[in-house]
Amino acid sequence: MSRLPREILIRPLITEESSILTAEQNKYTFAVHTTATKIEIRQAVETMFDVSVSSVRTMNCIGKDRRVGRSVGRRPDWTKAIVKLAEGETIDMYKGV
């Protein structure tokens, strides 16, 4: 792992859909670095949260076009990772909030 775990995992994604995945299937959703591999994501989650990961799924999300007046811009592309933990493992996402 050439990058630090904090560089790979950008932030947790806490939405209605991800909360349902967490409650029903023990899956957690993160925004990750665009060039991070599944192995790097697995190692980062295991070292940061001291859990064992059973699978990692990733998807590339395309940034949307935005305009302000006549100028047109674009939001950056980003990668979403859905991490499934081993049976009995949990992550406290709201710790320290």
N, C-alpha and C positions, 0 to 999 in steps of 0.2 A: 504494500500500500504506500504509494509515493506521496499522497496528500494526507493531511490531517483529517480526522473524522468531522471536525467542524467545517472544513472546507467542502466536504462532500454533501453533508446534510445541511441544506440552507435553512429550512424551517418546516415544522409540522403543518399539514393542511388540516384544519379543523372546520369541516363543513357538515351539513346535514347528512350527505351521502357517506362521508368518511366516518361519522359517528355511528351510523347504522352498521357499516362494515366492522367497526371495532366491537360493537356490542354483540353482533350475531356470529361473526366469523373469526374474531381475534386478528383482524388485519388493520394495520396502521398506515397512514398515507403521509408522504413527505415530498416537499419540493427539493430536488437534488441538483447537483452540478451537471451541466449538459453533457460532459464527456465522461461522467462516472460510469463504471461498469457495474453489473449486478454483484460481482464478487466484492468490489470495493464498498458498495452500499451495504451488503451483508456484514462485512467486517466493521464498518463504521457504526451500524446500529448495535452490533454485539458488544463493541467496546464502550460506546457511550452510555448504553442503558443496562448493561450486564444481563442480557437475555440471550436465548438461543433462537435463531431465525430458521424457519423451515423452507420458505420460498420468497423470491423477490420477483415482482413484475414491474416493468417500466413502460412508460408511454411518453412520446415526444409531443408536447403541446405547442402549437403554432401561435405566435404573438399576433394580436389583432391590430388592424390599421385604425389609427385615431387621427382626427383633424381638429385643429384649433384655428378657426378662421379659414384663411386660404392655405395655411401650411399643413402638410400631411406628414404624419409621423407613424411610427410603428412600435408597438410594445415588443420587448425581446422574447425570443423563443425560450421555452423552459422545459424541464423534464420532471415528470411525476413518477414516484415510486410507491408501489403498494407492497408492504412487507407483512408477511404472515409469520406469526410467532409460533413456537412449539406449544403443545398442549400445556395449560397451566401457567404460562408466562404472561405477564402484563407490563405495560408501560404507563406510568402516571404522567399524562400529558399536562395536567394542570398544576403540577408541583411548582411552587414558588410564584404562583400568579396571585 
